[in-house]
């Protein structure tokens, strides 16, 4: 019943909090882009979009 994956809503909320924080310094541009990607709550990302975002962090 439980999964080791973070739900999109939980990740989205956390990313929104990080984006709104004035005192948070991102490690690099790829991390900032990934957080912005997850913070976008206009719609959940597709599987392909998620795989592309994960690959950009590797």
VMD Tcl script that builds the backbone (N, CA, C; Angstrom):
set m [mol new atoms 174]
animate dup $m
set s [atomselect $m all]
$s set {name element resname resid chain x y z} {
  {N N UNK 1 A 0.818 -1.187 0.000}
  {CA C UNK 1 A 0.000 0.000 0.000}
  {C C UNK 1 A 0.871 1.264 0.000}
  {N N UNK 2 A 1.992 1.263 0.708}
  {CA C UNK 2 A 2.861 2.431 0.751}
  {C C UNK 2 A 3.968 2.293 -0.282}
  {N N UNK 3 A 4.447 3.430 -0.735}
  {CA C UNK 3 A 5.509 3.456 -1.726}
  {C C UNK 3 A 6.662 4.291 -1.176}
  {N N UNK 4 A 7.851 4.051 -1.692}
  {CA C UNK 4 A 9.001 4.841 -1.267}
  {C C UNK 4 A 9.152 6.103 -2.111}
  {N N UNK 5 A 8.162 6.395 -2.964}
  {CA C UNK 5 A 8.204 7.574 -3.808}
  {C C UNK 5 A 7.409 8.705 -3.158}
  {N N UNK 6 A 7.922 9.913 -3.309}
  {CA C UNK 6 A 7.253 11.103 -2.825}
  {C C UNK 6 A 6.103 11.439 -3.763}
  {N N UNK 7 A 4.932 11.687 -3.209}
  {CA C UNK 7 A 3.812 12.038 -4.076}
  {C C UNK 7 A 4.062 13.397 -4.710}
  {N N UNK 8 A 3.468 13.623 -5.870}
  {CA C UNK 8 A 3.661 14.891 -6.555}
  {C C UNK 8 A 3.172 16.053 -5.702}
  {N N UNK 9 A 2.026 15.895 -5.030}
  {CA C UNK 9 A 1.500 17.004 -4.233}
  {C C UNK 9 A 2.455 17.382 -3.100}
  {N N UNK 10 A 3.064 16.403 -2.456}
  {CA C UNK 10 A 4.016 16.695 -1.382}
  {C C UNK 10 A 5.273 17.363 -1.940}
  {N N UNK 11 A 5.757 16.859 -3.068}
  {CA C UNK 11 A 6.941 17.450 -3.699}
  {C C UNK 11 A 6.631 18.866 -4.179}
  {N N UNK 12 A 5.448 19.053 -4.744}
  {CA C UNK 12 A 5.040 20.366 -5.233}
  {C C UNK 12 A 4.956 21.379 -4.099}
  {N N UNK 13 A 4.366 20.994 -2.986}
  {CA C UNK 13 A 4.257 21.887 -1.827}
  {C C UNK 13 A 5.649 22.255 -1.301}
  {N N UNK 14 A 6.522 21.270 -1.177}
  {CA C UNK 14 A 7.879 21.512 -0.679}
  {C C UNK 14 A 8.641 22.434 -1.625}
  {N N UNK 15 A 8.526 22.192 -2.919}
  {CA C UNK 15 A 9.207 23.039 -3.908}
  {C C UNK 15 A 8.661 24.463 -3.863}
  {N N UNK 16 A 7.351 24.613 -3.697}
  {CA C UNK 16 A 6.770 25.950 -3.561}
  {C C UNK 16 A 7.351 26.677 -2.363}
  {N N UNK 17 A 7.496 25.974 -1.240}
  {CA C UNK 17 A 8.076 26.582 -0.041}
  {C C UNK 17 A 9.504 27.035 -0.297}
  {N N UNK 18 A 10.278 26.220 -0.981}
  {CA C UNK 18 A 11.661 26.590 -1.290}
  {C C UNK 18 A 11.721 27.798 -2.225}
  {N N UNK 19 A 10.823 27.835 -3.209}
  {CA C UNK 19 A 10.808 28.951 -4.158}
  {C C UNK 19 A 10.438 30.265 -3.462}
  {N N UNK 20 A 9.588 30.188 -2.452}
  {CA C UNK 20 A 9.145 31.394 -1.750}
  {C C UNK 20 A 10.125 31.854 -0.673}
  {N N UNK 21 A 11.076 31.007 -0.322}
  {CA C UNK 21 A 12.042 31.350 0.709}
  {C C UNK 21 A 13.075 32.326 0.158}
  {N N UNK 22 A 13.243 33.422 0.852}
  {CA C UNK 22 A 14.231 34.414 0.426}
  {C C UNK 22 A 15.639 34.040 0.871}
  {N N UNK 23 A 15.762 33.098 1.784}
  {CA C UNK 23 A 17.056 32.778 2.378}
  {C C UNK 23 A 17.606 31.438 1.905}
  {N N UNK 24 A 17.140 30.930 0.796}
  {CA C UNK 24 A 17.570 29.624 0.314}
  {C C UNK 24 A 18.449 29.809 -0.910}
  {N N UNK 25 A 19.676 29.317 -0.830}
  {CA C UNK 25 A 20.597 29.391 -1.965}
  {C C UNK 25 A 20.663 28.022 -2.634}
  {N N UNK 26 A 20.332 27.967 -3.907}
  {CA C UNK 26 A 20.378 26.716 -4.648}
  {C C UNK 26 A 21.825 26.334 -4.931}
  {N N UNK 27 A 22.106 25.042 -4.940}
  {CA C UNK 27 A 23.465 24.551 -5.159}
  {C C UNK 27 A 23.987 24.951 -6.533}
  {N N UNK 28 A 23.147 24.858 -7.535}
  {CA C UNK 28 A 23.529 25.262 -8.883}
  {C C UNK 28 A 22.264 25.476 -9.706}
  {N N UNK 29 A 22.438 25.848 -10.952}
  {CA C UNK 29 A 21.290 26.155 -11.803}
  {C C UNK 29 A 20.426 24.929 -12.078}
  {N N UNK 30 A 21.023 23.753 -12.189}
  {CA C UNK 30 A 20.246 22.529 -12.440}
  {C C UNK 30 A 19.296 22.245 -11.282}
  {N N UNK 31 A 19.760 22.464 -10.056}
  {CA C UNK 31 A 18.903 22.264 -8.880}
  {C C UNK 31 A 17.781 23.294 -8.877}
  {N N UNK 32 A 18.099 24.535 -9.167}
  {CA C UNK 32 A 17.067 25.582 -9.230}
  {C C UNK 32 A 16.026 25.258 -10.295}
  {N N UNK 33 A 16.477 24.774 -11.449}
  {CA C UNK 33 A 15.546 24.395 -12.521}
  {C C UNK 33 A 14.659 23.234 -12.099}
  {N N UNK 34 A 15.238 22.247 -11.410}
  {CA C UNK 34 A 14.458 21.090 -10.963}
  {C C UNK 34 A 13.401 21.505 -9.947}
  {N N UNK 35 A 13.769 22.387 -9.033}
  {CA C UNK 35 A 12.798 22.846 -8.035}
  {C C UNK 35 A 11.696 23.662 -8.699}
  {N N UNK 36 A 12.051 24.499 -9.664}
  {CA C UNK 36 A 11.042 25.261 -10.399}
  {C C UNK 36 A 10.111 24.328 -11.167}
  {N N UNK 37 A 10.670 23.260 -11.725}
  {CA C UNK 37 A 9.868 22.273 -12.460}
  {C C UNK 37 A 8.829 21.633 -11.546}
  {N N UNK 38 A 9.251 21.235 -10.362}
  {CA C UNK 38 A 8.330 20.575 -9.425}
  {C C UNK 38 A 7.359 21.586 -8.816}
  {N N UNK 39 A 7.782 22.832 -8.653}
  {CA C UNK 39 A 6.921 23.850 -8.059}
  {C C UNK 39 A 5.790 24.267 -8.993}
  {N N UNK 40 A 5.938 24.022 -10.285}
  {CA C UNK 40 A 4.894 24.395 -11.250}
  {C C UNK 40 A 3.688 23.490 -11.034}
  {N N UNK 41 A 2.634 24.067 -10.444}
  {CA C UNK 41 A 1.460 23.249 -10.140}
  {C C UNK 41 A 0.323 23.455 -11.138}
  {N N UNK 42 A 0.660 23.929 -12.343}
  {CA C UNK 42 A -0.376 24.105 -13.358}
  {C C UNK 42 A -0.963 22.761 -13.792}
  {N N UNK 43 A -0.127 21.726 -13.713}
  {CA C UNK 43 A -0.569 20.346 -13.994}
  {C C UNK 43 A 0.544 19.406 -13.559}
  {N N UNK 44 A 0.207 18.181 -13.202}
  {CA C UNK 44 A 1.269 17.226 -12.876}
  {C C UNK 44 A 2.103 16.934 -14.127}
  {N N UNK 45 A 3.408 16.747 -13.959}
  {CA C UNK 45 A 4.252 16.462 -15.127}
  {C C UNK 45 A 3.977 15.071 -15.680}
  {N N UNK 46 A 4.247 14.921 -16.969}
  {CA C UNK 46 A 4.115 13.599 -17.577}
  {C C UNK 46 A 5.316 12.750 -17.167}
  {N N UNK 47 A 5.230 11.469 -17.434}
  {CA C UNK 47 A 6.340 10.562 -17.119}
  {C C UNK 47 A 7.594 10.984 -17.883}
  {N N UNK 48 A 7.439 11.324 -19.162}
  {CA C UNK 48 A 8.586 11.728 -19.974}
  {C C UNK 48 A 9.213 13.023 -19.460}
  {N N UNK 49 A 8.387 13.982 -19.061}
  {CA C UNK 49 A 8.911 15.231 -18.507}
  {C C UNK 49 A 9.685 14.977 -17.215}
  {N N UNK 50 A 9.175 14.085 -16.401}
  {CA C UNK 50 A 9.849 13.746 -15.148}
  {C C UNK 50 A 11.184 13.067 -15.416}
  {N N UNK 51 A 11.214 12.132 -16.350}
  {CA C UNK 51 A 12.462 11.445 -16.698}
  {C C UNK 51 A 13.495 12.438 -17.244}
  {N N UNK 52 A 13.067 13.398 -18.039}
  {CA C UNK 52 A 13.967 14.401 -18.571}
  {C C UNK 52 A 14.539 15.273 -17.461}
  {N N UNK 53 A 13.697 15.659 -16.510}
  {CA C UNK 53 A 14.147 16.477 -15.386}
  {C C UNK 53 A 15.142 15.721 -14.509}
  {N N UNK 54 A 14.886 14.455 -14.271}
  {CA C UNK 54 A 15.803 13.636 -13.459}
  {C C UNK 54 A 17.131 13.485 -14.188}
  {N N UNK 55 A 17.090 13.269 -15.486}
  {CA C UNK 55 A 18.319 13.119 -16.270}
  {C C UNK 55 A 19.148 14.398 -16.247}
  {N N UNK 56 A 18.511 15.559 -16.158}
  {CA C UNK 56 A 19.239 16.825 -16.138}
  {C C UNK 56 A 20.036 16.982 -14.842}
  {N N UNK 57 A 19.624 16.296 -13.790}
  {CA C UNK 57 A 20.329 16.378 -12.511}
  {C C UNK 57 A 21.492 15.395 -12.418}
  {N N UNK 58 A 21.542 14.444 -13.317}
  {CA C UNK 58 A 22.587 13.429 -13.270}
  {C C UNK 58 A 23.896 13.908 -13.837}
}
mol reanalyze $m
mol bondsrecalc $m
mol representation Tube
mol addrep $m
